[in-house]
Amino acid sequence: MKRDAQGSQQKIALLGRAALFSQLTQQELSTIGRYSGYRSFAPGETVFSAGSHRAELYLIKDGSVAIRRAVEGDGEQDIARFVDGEVFGEMDLLDTTPRNAMAAAEGPATLLVFPDGVEFSVLLEKHPVVFARVLRKLLGEIARRIRAID
């Protein structure tokens, strides 16, 4: 039991350092942590493939992940890189279309995956206030990234 409490506190601390979740309460972070799980990846291992879809986002505990898109005639091109404490895959919570890029660990990496083992739509119904706050912050983050591209 002590180990579970320690693991839960580590998730809450990690979530609280991520910009997407930084303004949530401890209770809200605990709710998100309850529905999150760690996954480890070897160097070069695929986190997700182009054409796939899962409604999950990823928070990097340690390591780095490259997002790559196929380039006609040239193989693949890196389009983004995420490191410790950063979140990626947010759009997949809102969009049901297949991904147009892939993600791969650049070295050993541990990611906190949310949601883990439950559909996001179920969580929206079960905890509407918490996830409405997450969605609001998520939309702000997506808008910020779009503005940064211009």
Backbone as ProteinMPNN parsed JSONL, in Angstrom:
{"seq_chain_A": "MKRDAQGSQQKIALLGRAALFSQLTQQELSTIGRYSGYRSFAPGETVFSAGSHRAELYLIKDGSVAIRRAVEGDGEQDIARFVDGEVFGEMDLLDTTPRNAMAAAEGPATLLVFPDGVEFSVLLEKHPVVFARVLRKLLGEIARRIRAID", "coords_chain_A": {"N_chain_A": [[0.812, -1.189, 0.0], [1.953, 1.245, 0.753], [3.733, 1.667, -1.339], [1.983, 2.119, -3.51], [0.824, 4.553, -2.718], [3.093, 6.161, -2.778], [3.732, 5.989, -5.505], [1.465, 7.225, -6.549], [1.77, 9.822, -5.51], [4.096, 10.556, -6.873], [3.165, 10.639, -9.498], [1.306, 12.743, -9.267], [3.052, 14.849, -8.631], [4.615, 14.945, -10.972], [2.627, 15.517, -12.919], [1.801, 18.023, -11.968], [3.97, 19.641, -12.587], [3.868, 19.93, -15.308], [2.964, 22.18, -17.858], [0.361, 22.054, -18.913], [-1.181, 20.981, -16.85], [-0.59, 22.457, -14.625], [-2.088, 24.393, -13.212], [-4.059, 23.099, -11.873], [-5.831, 21.732, -9.035], [-4.601, 19.828, -6.176], [-6.333, 17.706, -5.713], [-7.614, 17.472, -8.203], [-5.401, 16.833, -9.788], [-4.798, 14.399, -8.632], [-7.016, 12.91, -9.43], [-6.58, 12.794, -12.217], [-4.12, 11.463, -12.192], [-4.936, 8.981, -11.192], [-6.091, 7.813, -13.395], [-4.011, 7.408, -15.106], [-1.037, 5.92, -16.497], [2.285, 4.537, -16.378], [4.527, 4.024, -19.099], [7.263, 2.406, -20.566], [9.863, 2.953, -22.956], [12.154, 1.697, -25.34], [15.256, 2.85, -26.874], [14.528, 4.327, -29.981], [12.14, 2.98, -30.188], [8.732, 2.792, -31.216], [6.236, 5.03, -30.219], [3.714, 5.819, -31.072], [2.128, 5.166, -34.24], [1.907, 6.574, -37.568], [-1.309, 6.884, -38.957], [-2.536, 5.438, -37.0], [-4.798, 5.568, -34.151], [-5.508, 6.679, -30.93], [-7.174, 7.856, -28.153], [-5.342, 9.45, -26.303], [-2.967, 11.213, -24.278], [0.468, 12.119, -23.764], [2.886, 12.427, -21.241], [6.128, 13.283, -20.686], [8.168, 11.631, -18.535], [10.85, 10.96, -18.264], [13.521, 11.218, -20.64], [13.318, 11.592, -24.241], [11.213, 12.371, -27.046], [10.69, 12.081, -30.485], [8.714, 13.532, -33.005], [7.674, 12.48, -36.087], [7.158, 12.897, -39.592], [6.166, 11.437, -42.637], [7.96, 12.078, -45.605], [7.571, 12.721, -48.951], [9.432, 10.714, -51.025], [11.722, 11.166, -49.517], [11.852, 9.737, -47.153], [11.567, 10.151, -43.742], [10.819, 13.066, -41.752], [11.795, 14.994, -38.994], [9.492, 16.726, -37.052], [8.884, 17.752, -34.606], [10.084, 17.846, -31.211], [10.017, 16.487, -28.024], [10.67, 16.783, -24.55], [11.702, 15.918, -21.137], [9.051, 16.457, -18.899], [7.339, 17.641, -20.709], [4.284, 17.68, -22.648], [2.614, 15.781, -25.123], [0.492, 14.88, -27.945], [-2.006, 15.822, -27.374], [-4.097, 16.625, -29.096], [-5.224, 14.261, -29.871], [-7.064, 13.583, -27.942], [-9.258, 15.044, -28.618], [-9.795, 14.679, -31.287], [-10.855, 12.384, -33.76], [-9.688, 11.4, -36.01], [-7.269, 9.493, -37.891], [-3.783, 9.536, -37.006], [-1.343, 11.709, -38.522], [1.31, 11.549, -38.314], [4.211, 10.036, -36.754], [5.506, 8.869, -33.587], [8.53, 8.473, -31.813], [10.731, 7.11, -29.368], [13.713, 8.745, -28.525], [15.829, 7.883, -27.091], [16.219, 5.81, -24.181], [13.052, 6.033, -22.651], [10.499, 7.154, -20.42], [7.101, 7.423, -20.167], [4.192, 9.074, -18.987], [1.021, 8.058, -19.462], [-2.123, 9.219, -20.409], [-5.601, 8.99, -20.973], [-5.307, 5.875, -19.227], [-6.344, 2.81, -19.923], [-9.051, 3.415, -19.907], [-11.756, 5.005, -21.575], [-11.602, 8.38, -22.725], [-14.003, 9.787, -23.024], [-15.651, 8.55, -21.156], [-14.471, 9.396, -18.794], [-14.989, 12.122, -18.971], [-17.731, 12.139, -18.499], [-17.83, 11.031, -15.946], [-16.242, 12.697, -14.308], [-16.91, 15.592, -14.756], [-16.302, 18.334, -14.078], [-13.536, 18.423, -13.455], [-12.372, 17.534, -15.875], [-13.399, 19.352, -17.664], [-11.966, 21.614, -16.945], [-9.411, 20.725, -17.654], [-9.758, 20.418, -20.434], [-10.244, 23.086, -21.164], [-7.755, 24.284, -20.593], [-6.227, 22.77, -22.319], [-7.214, 23.53, -24.857], [-6.322, 26.174, -24.847], [-3.552, 25.732, -24.877], [-3.239, 24.47, -27.357], [-4.043, 26.561, -29.035], [-1.975, 28.367, -28.453], [0.237, 26.994, -29.532], [-0.468, 26.991, -32.235], [-0.411, 29.747, -32.804], [2.321, 30.17, -32.445], [3.389, 29.005, -34.679], [2.773, 30.697, -36.812]], "CA_chain_A": [[0.0, 0.0, 0.0], [2.856, 2.383, 0.81], [4.284, 1.848, -2.677], [0.935, 2.732, -4.331], [0.707, 5.951, -2.313], [4.283, 6.839, -3.276], [3.568, 6.086, -6.95], [0.441, 8.23, -6.781], [2.376, 11.13, -5.233], [5.03, 10.839, -7.97], [2.343, 11.04, -10.651], [0.766, 14.078, -8.982], [4.16, 15.806, -8.745], [4.956, 15.048, -12.397], [1.525, 16.227, -13.571], [1.791, 19.41, -11.512], [5.065, 20.386, -13.238], [3.547, 20.117, -16.729], [2.202, 23.411, -18.081], [-1.038, 21.738, -19.164], [-1.874, 20.639, -15.612], [0.02, 23.201, -13.516], [-3.025, 25.213, -12.448], [-5.086, 22.249, -11.274], [-5.681, 21.466, -7.607], [-4.052, 18.511, -5.842], [-7.406, 16.721, -5.895], [-7.788, 17.286, -9.645], [-4.222, 16.098, -10.25], [-4.958, 13.031, -8.134], [-7.997, 12.264, -10.314], [-5.893, 12.506, -13.486], [-3.133, 10.427, -11.895], [-5.626, 7.699, -11.014], [-6.404, 7.268, -14.714], [-2.776, 7.472, -15.891], [-0.103, 4.83, -16.246], [3.616, 4.679, -16.97], [4.995, 3.09, -20.128], [8.681, 2.603, -20.879], [10.203, 2.723, -24.354], [13.572, 1.545, -25.655], [15.687, 3.79, -27.913], [13.995, 4.061, -31.315], [10.836, 2.301, -30.142], [7.591, 3.603, -31.629], [5.213, 5.354, -29.227], [2.532, 5.617, -31.9], [2.413, 5.158, -35.677], [1.025, 7.315, -38.467], [-2.458, 6.069, -39.339], [-3.182, 4.879, -35.807], [-5.491, 6.549, -33.315], [-5.923, 6.382, -29.563], [-7.453, 9.109, -27.449], [-4.465, 9.566, -25.151], [-1.863, 12.148, -24.365], [1.679, 11.589, -23.166], [3.708, 13.342, -20.476], [7.444, 12.647, -20.6], [8.786, 11.59, -17.209], [12.271, 11.1, -18.588], [13.859, 10.883, -22.019], [12.811, 12.508, -25.266], [10.439, 11.732, -28.11], [10.637, 12.83, -31.745], [7.521, 13.367, -33.839], [8.155, 12.433, -37.468], [6.17, 12.788, -40.66], [6.708, 10.927, -43.895], [8.198, 13.075, -46.639], [7.573, 12.021, -50.229], [10.73, 10.475, -51.642], [12.852, 11.405, -48.611], [11.729, 9.008, -45.895], [10.868, 10.848, -42.661], [11.366, 14.344, -41.314], [11.402, 15.366, -37.645], [8.707, 17.975, -37.032], [8.85, 18.242, -33.229], [10.811, 17.055, -30.227], [9.519, 16.737, -26.676], [11.616, 16.332, -23.523], [11.195, 15.766, -19.775], [8.058, 17.4, -18.403], [6.469, 18.162, -21.773], [3.121, 16.881, -23.03], [2.285, 15.733, -26.548], [-0.63, 14.011, -28.281], [-3.243, 16.394, -26.843], [-5.153, 16.667, -30.11], [-5.858, 12.946, -29.983], [-8.207, 13.522, -27.031], [-10.368, 15.778, -29.214], [-9.93, 14.354, -32.705], [-10.975, 10.942, -33.983], [-9.045, 11.019, -37.264], [-5.972, 8.841, -37.72], [-2.618, 10.418, -36.909], [-0.598, 11.892, -39.769], [2.733, 11.498, -37.962], [4.534, 8.983, -35.799], [6.356, 9.304, -32.481], [9.494, 7.451, -31.416], [11.66, 7.468, -28.299], [15.058, 9.006, -29.051], [16.679, 7.087, -26.205], [15.277, 5.232, -23.225], [12.072, 7.045, -22.235], [9.353, 6.74, -19.626], [6.002, 8.35, -20.397], [2.944, 8.914, -18.263], [-0.012, 8.04, -20.492], [-3.461, 9.531, -19.92], [-6.016, 8.045, -19.947], [-4.747, 4.536, -19.359], [-7.308, 1.754, -19.635], [-10.439, 3.888, -19.887], [-12.006, 5.988, -22.632], [-11.678, 9.757, -22.263], [-15.411, 10.183, -22.951], [-16.17, 8.029, -19.888], [-13.958, 10.287, -17.754], [-15.733, 13.382, -19.078], [-19.021, 11.935, -17.845], [-17.622, 10.686, -14.536], [-15.609, 13.83, -13.617], [-17.057, 16.685, -15.714], [-15.665, 19.587, -13.67], [-12.081, 18.267, -13.596], [-11.945, 17.432, -17.262], [-13.722, 20.617, -18.336], [-10.792, 22.471, -16.693], [-8.315, 20.207, -18.484], [-10.059, 20.757, -21.83], [-10.048, 24.534, -21.333], [-6.305, 24.508, -20.637], [-5.78, 22.099, -23.532], [-7.533, 24.399, -25.996], [-5.395, 27.301, -24.769], [-2.23, 25.253, -25.292], [-3.302, 24.245, -28.804], [-4.047, 27.906, -29.652], [-0.614, 28.91, -28.3], [1.109, 26.332, -30.514], [-0.835, 27.469, -33.577], [0.128, 31.113, -32.93], [3.784, 30.078, -32.539], [3.731, 28.582, -36.05], [2.613, 31.828, -37.733]], "C_chain_A": [[0.862, 1.262, 0.0], [3.409, 2.705, -0.574], [3.27, 2.524, -3.604], [0.782, 4.21, -4.013], [1.897, 6.751, -2.838], [4.191, 7.017, -4.79], [2.545, 7.145, -7.317], [1.003, 9.632, -6.561], [3.366, 11.523, -6.324], [4.272, 11.281, -9.216], [1.821, 12.457, -10.467], [1.852, 15.137, -9.147], [4.537, 16.023, -10.207], [3.883, 15.836, -13.147], [1.545, 17.714, -13.217], [2.878, 20.266, -12.125], [4.794, 20.654, -14.714], [2.652, 21.335, -16.9], [0.703, 23.13, -18.242], [-1.828, 21.525, -17.873], [-1.489, 21.519, -14.427], [-0.962, 24.011, -12.673], [-4.161, 24.408, -11.82], [-4.799, 22.04, -9.787], [-5.064, 20.077, -7.399], [-5.092, 17.427, -6.064], [-7.631, 16.432, -7.383], [-6.616, 16.506, -10.232], [-4.293, 14.635, -9.823], [-5.934, 12.25, -9.011], [-7.343, 11.888, -11.635], [-4.877, 11.388, -13.285], [-3.746, 9.05, -11.757], [-5.897, 7.014, -12.351], [-5.201, 7.317, -15.662], [-1.887, 6.284, -15.552], [1.219, 5.074, -16.947], [3.841, 3.618, -18.039], [6.452, 3.436, -20.439], [8.951, 2.211, -22.321], [11.719, 2.628, -24.501], [13.96, 2.567, -26.721], [15.156, 3.373, -29.293], [12.632, 3.4, -31.337], [9.706, 3.282, -30.464], [6.604, 3.783, -30.476], [3.847, 5.236, -29.886], [2.922, 5.77, -33.36], [1.459, 6.077, -36.427], [-0.092, 6.366, -38.89], [-3.179, 5.447, -38.157], [-3.996, 5.965, -35.112], [-5.828, 5.943, -31.967], [-6.114, 7.721, -28.884], [-6.632, 9.149, -26.168], [-3.434, 10.657, -25.389], [-0.72, 11.593, -23.524], [2.437, 12.702, -22.464], [5.045, 12.644, -20.254], [7.997, 12.772, -19.185], [10.289, 11.748, -17.366], [12.527, 10.605, -19.997], [13.362, 11.957, -22.971], [12.141, 11.701, -26.371], [10.438, 12.65, -29.321], [9.337, 12.503, -32.465], [7.997, 13.486, -35.274], [7.001, 12.245, -38.429], [6.872, 12.269, -41.909], [6.835, 12.068, -44.897], [8.356, 12.321, -47.95], [8.987, 11.934, -50.808], [11.929, 10.62, -50.714], [12.768, 10.633, -47.299], [10.926, 9.781, -44.878], [11.588, 12.133, -42.296], [10.873, 14.603, -39.891], [10.646, 16.684, -37.701], [8.588, 18.553, -35.621], [9.658, 17.298, -32.348], [10.317, 17.47, -28.854], [10.461, 16.092, -25.672], [10.926, 16.273, -22.158], [10.199, 16.864, -19.401], [7.11, 17.949, -19.447], [5.385, 17.139, -22.131], [2.974, 16.917, -24.541], [1.131, 14.765, -26.764], [-1.968, 14.558, -27.822], [-4.394, 16.366, -27.837], [-5.898, 15.341, -30.21], [-7.019, 12.772, -29.004], [-9.455, 14.118, -27.664], [-10.718, 15.318, -30.616], [-9.989, 12.841, -32.879], [-10.322, 10.485, -35.287], [-7.708, 10.343, -36.988], [-4.831, 9.872, -37.712], [-1.928, 10.527, -38.261], [0.906, 11.911, -39.522], [2.941, 10.34, -36.998], [5.413, 9.57, -34.706], [7.262, 8.148, -32.091], [10.397, 7.98, -30.316], [13.042, 7.666, -28.907], [16.124, 8.25, -28.265], [15.726, 6.378, -25.27], [14.33, 6.335, -22.74], [10.971, 6.402, -21.413], [8.3, 7.824, -19.775], [4.844, 8.029, -19.459], [1.841, 9.08, -19.298], [-1.374, 8.27, -19.839], [-4.435, 9.595, -21.078], [-5.465, 6.658, -20.256], [-5.812, 3.522, -18.944], [-8.761, 2.172, -19.558], [-10.588, 4.941, -20.985], [-12.145, 7.387, -22.041], [-13.124, 10.215, -22.123], [-16.063, 9.705, -21.651], [-15.73, 8.942, -18.741], [-14.671, 11.636, -17.775], [-17.082, 13.282, -18.364], [-18.869, 11.735, -16.34], [-17.097, 11.867, -13.711], [-15.701, 15.084, -14.488], [-16.336, 17.977, -15.331], [-14.157, 19.517, -13.885], [-11.698, 18.31, -15.066], [-12.397, 18.602, -18.119], [-12.562, 21.59, -18.144], [-9.6, 22.027, -17.547], [-8.542, 20.592, -19.943], [-9.854, 22.246, -22.102], [-8.558, 24.857, -21.462], [-5.719, 23.911, -21.925], [-6.042, 22.96, -24.764], [-6.634, 25.631, -26.018], [-4.008, 26.922, -25.243], [-2.189, 25.03, -26.802], [-3.286, 25.587, -29.534], [-2.658, 28.525, -29.58], [0.329, 28.302, -29.335], [0.807, 26.796, -31.936], [-0.28, 28.87, -33.804], [1.646, 31.097, -33.101], [4.242, 29.698, -33.942], [3.69, 29.754, -37.015], [3.826, 32.703, -37.82]], "O_chain_A": [[0.536, 2.237, -0.677], [3.538, 3.873, -0.941], [3.636, 3.395, -4.393], [0.629, 5.031, -4.917], [1.736, 7.884, -3.29], [4.533, 8.08, -5.307], [2.73, 7.882, -8.286], [0.734, 10.534, -7.354], [3.466, 12.7, -6.669], [4.701, 12.203, -9.911], [1.881, 13.274, -11.385], [1.611, 16.195, -9.728], [4.753, 17.158, -10.632], [4.207, 16.73, -13.929], [1.328, 18.563, -14.082], [2.741, 21.488, -12.186], [5.433, 21.522, -15.308], [1.682, 21.5, -16.16], [-0.126, 23.896, -17.753], [-3.012, 21.854, -17.81], [-2.018, 21.336, -13.33], [-0.674, 24.286, -11.508], [-5.116, 24.982, -11.296], [-3.656, 22.16, -9.344], [-5.012, 19.263, -8.321], [-4.767, 16.344, -6.552], [-7.816, 15.28, -7.773], [-6.808, 15.626, -11.07], [-3.894, 13.742, -10.571], [-5.713, 11.075, -9.302], [-7.534, 10.773, -12.122], [-4.78, 10.475, -14.105], [-3.142, 8.056, -12.161], [-5.929, 5.786, -12.432], [-5.366, 7.271, -16.881], [-1.973, 5.716, -14.463], [1.271, 5.736, -17.983], [3.407, 2.474, -17.907], [6.817, 4.606, -20.558], [8.358, 1.27, -22.847], [12.467, 3.377, -23.873], [13.086, 3.1, -27.406], [15.313, 2.227, -29.714], [12.027, 3.271, -32.401], [9.724, 4.439, -30.043], [6.191, 2.813, -29.841], [2.932, 4.63, -29.33], [3.917, 6.418, -33.684], [0.34, 6.327, -35.977], [0.15, 5.188, -39.15], [-4.309, 4.98, -38.294], [-3.889, 7.143, -35.451], [-6.363, 4.838, -31.88], [-5.288, 8.621, -29.035], [-7.155, 8.912, -25.079], [-3.079, 10.98, -26.523], [-0.916, 10.714, -22.684], [2.613, 13.788, -23.016], [5.093, 11.545, -19.701], [8.259, 13.873, -18.701], [10.918, 12.563, -16.691], [11.852, 9.702, -20.491], [13.033, 13.072, -22.568], [12.45, 10.531, -26.6], [10.212, 13.854, -29.198], [8.916, 11.348, -32.525], [8.644, 14.466, -35.644], [6.022, 11.554, -38.148], [8.017, 12.621, -42.193], [5.944, 12.908, -45.025], [9.166, 11.4, -48.056], [9.643, 12.949, -51.045], [13.04, 10.239, -51.081], [13.577, 10.881, -46.406], [9.745, 10.051, -45.093], [12.794, 12.274, -42.499], [9.685, 14.454, -39.605], [11.103, 17.645, -38.321], [8.229, 19.72, -35.459], [9.884, 16.134, -32.68], [10.21, 18.659, -28.554], [10.985, 15.002, -25.902], [9.731, 16.542, -22.038], [10.476, 18.051, -19.569], [6.164, 18.657, -19.105], [5.541, 15.932, -21.948], [3.184, 17.955, -25.168], [0.822, 13.941, -25.903], [-2.971, 13.846, -27.87], [-5.538, 16.111, -27.46], [-7.068, 15.307, -30.592], [-7.871, 11.907, -29.209], [-10.575, 13.755, -27.305], [-11.834, 15.549, -31.082], [-9.255, 12.106, -32.219], [-10.394, 9.305, -35.631], [-7.085, 10.598, -35.957], [-4.923, 10.931, -38.333], [-1.92, 9.58, -39.048], [1.683, 12.249, -40.414], [1.988, 9.744, -36.496], [5.996, 10.641, -34.877], [6.834, 6.995, -32.043], [10.782, 9.149, -30.323], [13.493, 6.85, -29.711], [17.22, 8.018, -28.775], [14.525, 6.344, -25.537], [14.77, 7.448, -22.454], [10.562, 5.268, -21.664], [8.571, 9.001, -19.539], [4.557, 6.866, -19.177], [1.74, 10.126, -19.939], [-1.732, 7.616, -18.86], [-4.118, 10.213, -22.095], [-5.196, 6.324, -21.41], [-6.137, 3.394, -17.764], [-9.618, 1.371, -19.184], [-9.646, 5.676, -21.282], [-12.739, 7.557, -20.977], [-13.444, 10.958, -21.196], [-16.934, 10.386, -21.109], [-16.509, 9.229, -17.832], [-14.929, 12.224, -16.724], [-17.518, 14.227, -17.707], [-19.688, 12.217, -15.557], [-17.465, 12.02, -12.546], [-14.67, 15.597, -14.922], [-15.803, 18.653, -16.211], [-13.565, 20.445, -14.435], [-10.793, 19.049, -15.452], [-11.84, 18.829, -19.193], [-12.207, 22.315, -19.073], [-8.873, 22.857, -18.094], [-7.615, 21.044, -20.615], [-9.346, 22.62, -23.158], [-8.156, 25.616, -22.344], [-4.821, 24.493, -22.534], [-5.169, 23.096, -25.621], [-6.229, 26.085, -27.088], [-3.354, 27.701, -25.936], [-1.2, 25.371, -27.45], [-2.593, 25.736, -30.54], [-2.208, 29.144, -30.545], [1.128, 29.013, -29.945], [1.719, 26.972, -32.744], [0.261, 29.157, -34.872], [2.195, 31.925, -33.828], [5.356, 30.031, -34.347], [4.491, 29.807, -37.948], [3.824, 33.689, -38.558]]}, "name": "protein", "num_of_chains": 1, "seq": "MKRDAQGSQQKIALLGRAALFSQLTQQELSTIGRYSGYRSFAPGETVFSAGSHRAELYLIKDGSVAIRRAVEGDGEQDIARFVDGEVFGEMDLLDTTPRNAMAAAEGPATLLVFPDGVEFSVLLEKHPVVFARVLRKLLGEIARRIRAID"}
